[in-house]
Amino acid sequence: MFYYIYVLKSLKDGNLYIGKTKDLKKRLKYHNQGLVLATKNRRPLKLVYYEAYTNKEKWSKQELFYKTGIGRETLRHKL
């Protein structure tokens, strides 16, 4: 099983959203249908980056890191 960290870019306001999921396709569909409260008013959204993990602990720690100031800066350099 894979665990995903993903970054969406709002085509409406240009801001990024960082999330994690076990089913990337399904989660992206939910975002773009407006079923995710955090991004509902920021649609349309485009997937700009993702990482796949097999280790659940590393997956959770990395997502928390990306949501810090240093982590967001690291992501911006990757993008």
N, C-alpha and C positions, 0 to 999 in steps of 0.2 A: 504494500500500500504506500502511496505517496501522499505527502503533506505539502501544501503550497503556500508560499507567501507571494502576494501579488500587489502591483501598484497600478492604480487606475488614474487616468488624467481626465478631468472634467473638460469637455469641449465648450462648456458654457462659461466657466470662470478661470480655467487654466490651472486650478489647484490639483494637488495629488491626494489620493486616498490609499492608505496601506491597510491590507487585510490578510487574513489567513483562512484557509479552507482545506477540506479533504477532497472536494469535487470542484475543480476550477471552472469547468464549463457551466455547470449548474449555477454556481455563485455569480458568474458574470451575467448570466441570463437574469437572475434575480435583481442584480444592480440595475441593469438597463430596463427592466420592467417597472422600476420604481418601488420594489418590494423591500428595499433596505433603507431604513430611516435616515442613516447618515449620508446617503448619496441621492436620496429621492429627488431633491430639488437642484441637483447639480448635473443632471443628465443633459445630453448624452455623455457616456463615458467610454474611454478607450483604454484597453489593456496596453501598458507601455513596458512592463517588466514583470517577470516572475521567477521564482526559484523553487525547485522541488527538493524535498527532504524525505529520507526514509526513517530518520530518527526523530521521534515526536518531541523529545526534550530539546534537541538542538533547534527544531522548528519553532517552538514556543519562545525560546531565548532570543533567537534571531529576530522574530517579529517584535518583541519588546525593545530590542536594541534599535531597530529601524524607526521606532516611534519616539526615540529620543532626539535631541538636537544634533548630536554627533552622527547618529544613525541616519537621520534625514539627509545630512550633508553627504554622507557616504553614498547613499542612494542617488543623489543628484549627480555625483561624479560618475556613477555607473550608467546613468541615463545619458 
